[in-house]
């Protein structure tokens, strides 16, 4: 396994030097890669980003796609065809972006909520149609979409590992696989470890996030148990640490999370 740390969109930083400083901190702490939350690849300075990653000697292992659900109303379940087509175009841009950086595409939040489409069957059909389209495009470019089970408080569709596994099996494209996120698992699953052997063949990415989304170790997540379950099935991909709800300064959160990871790996 290799470990990464999730950073926000570089465009959200007050100045570029702060973003580069965070990359340096991630590298200095011993992480293997970085994962980014990107609003829209079209708004990203690709050459500057590539230069910063090269300077920090960090690959971009994955890119999250869901930021614009909340900020711009992008989603796939909606009956509004203009919004669906806009969201589909966004995902295709993410595929082009991911190809440049050899990154995995994290997909989940852009499915939408019940307020976007009360008819869940209709919404689900639209989501699947769109992912099949993006999946075929991604397959042509050697890119993987990691479909994330997201808890029922955040989206209206595909909350559990079993639901996403069944969907990935149904789509049956090599470019559409699945991922797990410990935060969502803590809400939706009966066990953090029991589902992992059943999905090992489709597991492309992992998010490690505390039960309260604070710095690792400040919740009650069984980090050591989850990592051991991944080792037991031979998982060799990235595990990205996500800290989304902490009062700790970001670089302190990076350092503390890395220390907790090291402790968990010794258990």
Secondary structure as the mmCIF struct_conf table of DSSP 4:
data_model
#
loop_
_struct_conf.conf_type_id
_struct_conf.id
_struct_conf.beg_label_comp_id
_struct_conf.beg_label_asym_id
_struct_conf.beg_label_seq_id
_struct_conf.end_label_comp_id
_struct_conf.end_label_asym_id
_struct_conf.end_label_seq_id
STRN STRN1 UNK A 2 UNK A 7
HELX_RH_3T_P HELX_RH_3T_P1 UNK A 10 UNK A 12
BEND BEND1 UNK A 13 UNK A 15
HELX_RH_AL_P HELX_RH_AL_P1 UNK A 16 UNK A 28
TURN_TY1_P TURN_TY1_P1 UNK A 29 UNK A 30
BEND BEND2 UNK A 32 UNK A 32
STRN STRN2 UNK A 33 UNK A 37
BEND BEND3 UNK A 39 UNK A 39
HELX_RH_3T_P HELX_RH_3T_P2 UNK A 41 UNK A 43
BEND BEND4 UNK A 44 UNK A 44
HELX_RH_AL_P HELX_RH_AL_P2 UNK A 46 UNK A 56
TURN_TY1_P TURN_TY1_P2 UNK A 57 UNK A 57
STRN STRN3 UNK A 59 UNK A 64
TURN_TY1_P TURN_TY1_P3 UNK A 66 UNK A 66
HELX_RH_AL_P HELX_RH_AL_P3 UNK A 67 UNK A 72
BEND BEND5 UNK A 76 UNK A 77
BEND BEND6 UNK A 79 UNK A 79
HELX_RH_AL_P HELX_RH_AL_P4 UNK A 81 UNK A 101
TURN_TY1_P TURN_TY1_P4 UNK A 102 UNK A 102
STRN STRN4 UNK A 104 UNK A 107
BEND BEND7 UNK A 108 UNK A 108
HELX_RH_3T_P HELX_RH_3T_P3 UNK A 109 UNK A 111
TURN_TY1_P TURN_TY1_P5 UNK A 114 UNK A 116
BEND BEND8 UNK A 118 UNK A 118
HELX_RH_AL_P HELX_RH_AL_P5 UNK A 120 UNK A 140
TURN_TY1_P TURN_TY1_P6 UNK A 141 UNK A 142
STRN STRN5 UNK A 145 UNK A 148
HELX_LH_PP_P HELX_LH_PP_P1 UNK A 149 UNK A 149
TURN_TY1_P TURN_TY1_P7 UNK A 152 UNK A 154
BEND BEND9 UNK A 156 UNK A 157
BEND BEND10 UNK A 160 UNK A 160
HELX_RH_AL_P HELX_RH_AL_P6 UNK A 161 UNK A 171
TURN_TY1_P TURN_TY1_P8 UNK A 174 UNK A 175
STRN STRN6 UNK A 176 UNK A 181
HELX_RH_AL_P HELX_RH_AL_P7 UNK A 182 UNK A 188
BEND BEND11 UNK A 190 UNK A 190
BEND BEND12 UNK A 192 UNK A 193
TURN_TY1_P TURN_TY1_P9 UNK A 194 UNK A 195
HELX_RH_AL_P HELX_RH_AL_P8 UNK A 196 UNK A 199
HELX_RH_3T_P HELX_RH_3T_P4 UNK A 200 UNK A 202
STRN STRN7 UNK A 203 UNK A 208
TURN_TY1_P TURN_TY1_P10 UNK A 211 UNK A 212
BEND BEND13 UNK A 213 UNK A 215
TURN_TY1_P TURN_TY1_P11 UNK A 216 UNK A 217
BEND BEND14 UNK A 218 UNK A 219
HELX_RH_AL_P HELX_RH_AL_P9 UNK A 223 UNK A 232
TURN_TY1_P TURN_TY1_P12 UNK A 233 UNK A 234
BEND BEND15 UNK A 237 UNK A 237
STRN STRN8 UNK A 238 UNK A 241
BEND BEND16 UNK A 245 UNK A 245
BEND BEND17 UNK A 247 UNK A 248
HELX_RH_AL_P HELX_RH_AL_P10 UNK A 250 UNK A 266
#
